[in-house]
Every structure is written in structure tokens, then in C-alpha cells.
Amino acid sequence: MRPYTRTRPLSREEYEELKRMERRRRLAAGKVQRAKIILHSNQGYLPKEIAEKLGCHERTARRWVGRFNKFGLAGLEEGPRDGRPPTYGPEDVGVVIQAALTPPDELGLPFGSWTLDRLVAYLSEEKGVSMKRTRVAEVLSREGLRWRKQEGWFGERVDPEFAEKRGPSSDYTHPLQTTP
């Protein structure tokens, strides 16, 4: 016979808490199902029967009964999951941040400020880091960096020689009248 086919005897407090968990509507569905597994096991159902009644796998029922027997109600909490491994390593993230913090004119580029598209192109062509635009934005956002902080409608321009490069205004532009 396999281990953990039945729950240990429940205390009154555990039984009441499991019944409360089973009825709650604002509790996560997985936690409600785990409470039902323990209650069914307490009523004498085997893991195979519990799996058929609740629509889960027999191994799932065995796992939660075993965790409950070992840890009590705390064993019904989900543990941390591994998840998908990161696509970009710390080296790639460091390259992105370093490039974003370096002014483009120091790198010999013909523009005064970064945009996401310029940064993505620079990273793929010069640094060999092929990262999508949204991922670059996410990396920089996580580091607390914001785009175009130095460029604004009323703030200082990135290119201090902008007025000279632009040239004079056209004859059709009327000068602003100052109010007294």
C-alpha cells in the first residue's frame, strides 16, 4: 500500500478551518480544492476516489494529504515555484543598462539622446545583444530609468546647439507679442 492514503485525525480547530476554507468564495481555487481533498480523505475516501470526485490526479491528492499530515494547515500553502529561467542573463542586462546610461555622442553616434529603437539597434549591431524593444523598456523600468527625462516641452534641450542648427525662423512666423 502507498503512503499517505489517509489523513491523520483532525483536531476540532483544523476541521473547522478546513470547512471554512471549503465554503469561502474569495479564496484561491487551488486552496479550496486542497481543503476539499483533506476533508474527503478525513471522511475515508482513498486518493483515487478523491481524484475522481474532484477532477484532479491521484498523485495530487496523495501529495496534499502527505503535506497535511506532515505540516498541518501550513502544508496546504503553495511553495515557491521555479518558473521559467530568465531569457537574458545578468551580463546582458548589465550591457543594456550601461549602454542606456552612456550618452550616444560619447560612443561616436550621430544623435544626442537615446530612444528605445536607437538603443535596440545599437545593442544588436554593436554589442551583440538581440533584445526586443519591450524587453529593453522592462529592464530599464526595473532599474528605475525613464526615457526622455532630459528632453521635454519646457525643459532643457539635449542638443545645446539646436537653435544654430535649426537656422532662422521663417518670414511667416510672427513674433510673440508681450503683454504689459
HUUR-V714421 format. One record per helix or strand of 2 or more residues. SS is the DSSP state (h for helix, s for strand). FROM is the first residue (numbers start at 1). LEN is the number of residues. If there is no record, write none. Layout:
BEGIN
ss->(SS:SS)
from->(FROM:FROM)
len->(LEN:LEN)
END
This chain:
BEGIN
ss->(h:h:h:h:h:h:h:h:h)
from->(12:29:47:58:90:104:116:133:162)
len->(12:14:8:19:12:4:12:10:5)
END
